[in-house]
Amino acid sequence: MSSRELDYNWAALAYAIINDREIDPDKAVRKIFGMSYSRHSMADDPDTLEMVRLRGQGYTYKTISEMTGYNLAAVWARINRGR
């Protein structure tokens, strides 16, 4: 493992520890280093899947935003891009 990869792992661990939500290491690295998710990976994200499920049950975007802690624009984007 390279020194850079080790730095990514330590950074992901620190981010996961201080984050108020459970987060997987790949997602932590992407958040820390500003890497964007591809459409495919967003569709597989547990938070996005939960948002799509809630929307399918008839919840409004605003209610889903309040339930998940994401802002309204992020909820809309995840639901509409994550399908």
N, C-alpha and C positions, 0 to 999 in steps of 0.2 A: 504494500500500500504506500502510495506516495505521501509526502508531507502535506501536499495540498488536499488530498482526499481525507487525510487524518484531521486536518483543520475543519473540513466540511462536517465530518462526523461529530467533532466536539461542538461545533456551532449548532448543529441540529439537536444534539442532546441538551445543550443549554436552552435553546429556544423551546424545546418540548417541556422542559422543567418549568420555565416561567410562564408558558402559555396557559390560559385559563381553560382551554379545551384540550381534549385528547387529540394528539396530532401524530401522524406517522412520520418517520425520518425523511422520506422523500419529499413530502409536503413541506416539512420544516426547512429543508435545504432550499427548495424553490422560493419559499417566502423570504428567507434571509437574503438570498442572492438575487432576488428580483426576477427569477426565471418564471416565465408564464407557463400555464398548463396548456397542453394541446386539447382540442375538442374531445378527443377520445379519453384522455385521462380525467377530464372534468366530469365526464359522464360516469366514470367509475368511482368518483369521490363519494364517500359515505354521506357527507353533508348535503351534496347535490342530490343524491338519491333520496334522502329524507325529504328535501324540499319538494322534489317532484311527486313523491308519495303524498305529502300533505296537500299539495295543490290538487292532486287527483281526488282527494277526499273533500274538496270544496272550500278549503281555507283560502282566504285572500292573500295576496302578496304581502300586504301590510301585517297581517296576523302571523304569517310565516316569518317575516322579518323580526317581529317581536319575540317569537318563540325560539328562533335560532341565534339571535344576536347579530345577524348580518344586516347591513343597511338595505333599504328597499331596492335600490338599483342593483346591488349584488345579488339579491334574491331573484329579481326578474331575469338578470343575465344568466345566472346559473340554471334556472328552470328552463329558459328558452334555448340556451345553448347546450345544456346538458342532456337533452332528450335523445 
